[in-house]
Amino acid sequence: MIGTVNLNAAIDQFYLVPRLKSGSVNRVTESRAAAGGKGMNVARVISQCGYSAAAAGFRGGASGEVIRRELERLGIRDFYTDTGLECRRCLNVKDASDGSQTELLEPGPQIPLQLQEQFLQDFDRMAVLCQVLTFSGSAPSGVEKDVYKKLVLRAKAAGRPVLLDASGELLRYGLEGGPALAKPNREELFQLLGEEVEQQKLPRALEQLRSRYGVGIMTVSLGAQGVMAADGTQTLLAAPPKDLPVVNTVGCGDSMMAAFAIGLHEGFSLEETLRYGVAVSAANALTEQTGSCDPQTVRELLPAVEVFPV
């Protein structure tokens, strides 16, 4: 089983408008809502790929009930901590005229200390049952910025490898725990380095950060260019198939994270892990739903993913 941590659970609201006009009234032609947050997306994709998943985090109110029902529908083991507080809403507005997407992300509720203590107990119950753990996304108000570092160390003490996907201080502190894999994007990588780095210097930068923090595999997601990864012995670049009819890019990173967790769970080589991660991420880009993939599409995309040393 693969465990996922979704501290800042959300309801993902999608709106389609003919043309997004700032400072004006916009008529929505299509609307849908789903249980979300980066960790929820990871758990959903793991389940869709045929693996057992569990999820922990904070949820509450009517929105928390939506998340509970989604976990039940997907067969994902539920270790969420009930806060009684409504989860945040994340809005994704797609402009049909040019395909661009605008996201509005709420911060999340204030979590009291006693509920944070309860979460640790719920997390420990989940960790006992899982072979691999993933930590994804932001944290709600009241949660300390070093929360991922503490959780990484807690998981490692229990013998559980951790994959980390976060940003800002959450990422920086989390890396200090030495996760098995970390997945910043290019901008987050530059923030860690304190400077922008040209494409040809990324391999050295990745290895520098990997060594600095004691991370097993340091990756950087490069959007449409794919993903680069260093594990101390090699640095590889995996590129997605060309000319894909992209529908929705939101959730592609979470889908890749789910695939990486499966790769770690299965003992894939670095090349196999990257190939699978890019194929699952590309499959998400071909669907309207955030954090979703079709296993048959993944199988069809796998041979078209190129992986080569850099």
Secondary structure, DSSP 8 states (H G I E B T S, - for coil): -EEEEEEE-EEEEEEEESS--TTS----SEEEEEEESHHHHHHHHHHHTT--EEEEEEE-HHHHHHHHHHHHHHT-EE--EE-SS--EEEEEEEETTT--EEEEE----B--HHHHHHHHHHHHHHHHH-SEEEEES---BTS-TTHHHHHHHHHHHTT--EEEE--HHHHHHHHHT--SEE--BHHHHHHHHTS---GGGHHHHHHHHHHHHT-SEEEEE-GGG-EEEE-SS-EEEEE--SS------TTHHHHHHHHHHHHHHHT--HHHHHHHHHHHHHHHHTSSSSS---HHHHHHHGGG-EEEE-
